[in-house]
């Protein structure tokens, strides 16, 4: 099966928006969203009892979804980056479901 073509910028922005909406519908919207030329970064920086450290989630149009924990100072720990085991352009609801345990602090980022 041929790989799907990468999304163009307007498609990417709509896709990321749909993922953020799906996360918001589950009560876990990101604290920040940064759209870049070929990807998106979602940040959960608010520390809660169940999430003592923040989380950064990157999505790149060709590389897919990656999670990166934040240290106590809010700096991404790139050495602990992990890919998510979902399709590069998975359905927004599927992305939200894959991220929920990580965002809520129920599970460490893992491949």
MARNUTOR-205419 format. One line per field, with one value per residue (C-alpha): residue number from 1; residue in one letter; x, y, z. Coordinates in Angstrom, 3 decimals, m for minus. Example, Ala and Ser with C-alpha at 12.3 -4.5 7.8 and 13.67 -1.06 7.14 Angstrom:
# residues 2
num <- [1_2]
residu <- [A_S]
u <- [12.300_13.670]
v <- [m4.500_m1.060]
w <- [7.800_7.140]
This chain:
# residues 111
num <- [1_2_3_4_5_6_7_8_9_10_11_12_13_14_15_16_17_18_19_20_21_22_23_24_25_26_27_28_29_30_31_32_33_34_35_36_37_38_39_40_41_42_43_44_45_46_47_48_49_50_51_52_53_54_55_56_57_58_59_60_61_62_63_64_65_66_67_68_69_70_71_72_73_74_75_76_77_78_79_80_81_82_83_84_85_86_87_88_89_90_91_92_93_94_95_96_97_98_99_100_101_102_103_104_105_106_107_108_109_110_111]
residu <- [X_X_X_X_X_X_X_X_X_X_X_X_X_X_X_X_X_X_X_X_X_X_X_X_X_X_X_X_X_X_X_X_X_X_X_X_X_X_X_X_X_X_X_X_X_X_X_X_X_X_X_X_X_X_X_X_X_X_X_X_X_X_X_X_X_X_X_X_X_X_X_X_X_X_X_X_X_X_X_X_X_X_X_X_X_X_X_X_X_X_X_X_X_X_X_X_X_X_X_X_X_X_X_X_X_X_X_X_X_X_X]
u <- [0.000_1.378_2.046_m0.422_0.878_1.898_m0.689_m0.185_m0.106_m3.851_m4.717_m2.167_m3.643_m7.188_m5.988_m4.205_m7.307_m9.459_m7.041_m7.150_m10.967_m11.022_m8.734_m10.888_m14.004_m12.271_m11.368_m7.649_m6.942_m3.315_m2.231_m0.424_m0.355_2.385_1.882_5.077_5.777_5.629_4.287_2.565_3.639_1.108_2.153_0.637_2.518_0.057_1.256_m1.465_m1.479_m1.715_0.807_3.738_5.714_4.598_4.366_5.175_3.682_5.076_3.359_5.310_3.648_5.943_7.272_4.020_3.447_6.208_5.947_8.580_8.361_9.224_11.629_10.834_11.884_9.517_12.316_11.742_13.859_14.589_16.587_13.295_11.358_9.132_7.048_3.372_2.261_m0.432_m0.613_1.003_m2.409_m4.561_m8.150_m8.290_m10.315_m7.686_m4.919_m6.859_m7.419_m3.712_m2.686_m5.162_m3.157_m0.027_m1.735_m3.450_m0.194_m1.540_1.330_4.822_5.406_6.282_6.482]
v <- [0.000_3.412_5.920_8.786_12.102_14.583_17.194_20.709_23.569_24.433_20.715_20.339_23.260_21.836_18.370_19.718_21.741_18.610_16.778_19.672_19.653_15.891_16.359_19.233_17.078_14.627_17.342_17.411_20.250_21.347_24.482_25.716_24.931_25.994_25.550_25.346_24.990_21.170_20.237_21.123_21.162_20.689_21.527_20.492_22.688_22.851_20.544_18.520_15.829_13.152_14.881_16.119_17.031_18.651_16.958_18.061_16.282_16.900_15.998_16.213_15.757_12.868_11.545_11.359_11.752_11.953_12.558_14.401_14.846_18.217_18.408_20.238_23.524_22.994_22.183_19.311_16.227_15.299_12.196_10.740_11.363_8.446_7.850_7.064_3.800_5.358_6.270_9.542_10.991_8.923_10.006_12.877_10.740_7.975_10.486_11.841_8.337_7.490_10.698_10.593_8.277_10.362_13.711_12.539_11.103_7.535_6.172_7.255_8.040_4.795_3.388]
w <- [0.000_m0.949_1.793_2.018_0.749_3.450_4.323_2.989_5.504_5.522_5.836_8.626_10.568_10.205_11.260_14.338_15.199_15.012_17.330_19.824_19.651_20.298_23.306_24.580_24.284_26.628_29.123_28.289_25.839_25.575_27.415_24.299_20.589_18.193_14.451_12.468_8.755_8.696_12.089_15.327_18.957_21.752_25.312_28.623_31.076_33.954_36.698_38.375_41.019_38.333_36.039_38.122_34.975_31.761_28.391_24.871_21.867_18.403_15.175_11.930_8.539_7.582_10.914_12.862_16.593_19.238_22.975_24.987_28.758_30.276_33.193_36.447_34.799_31.835_29.384_26.922_27.666_24.048_25.042_26.357_23.122_22.141_19.009_19.453_17.895_15.709_12.041_11.004_10.147_12.496_13.068_15.589_18.027_17.801_18.539_21.525_22.903_22.483_24.255_27.159_29.452_28.830_29.305_32.476_33.802_33.848_31.785_30.772_27.089_25.332_21.844]
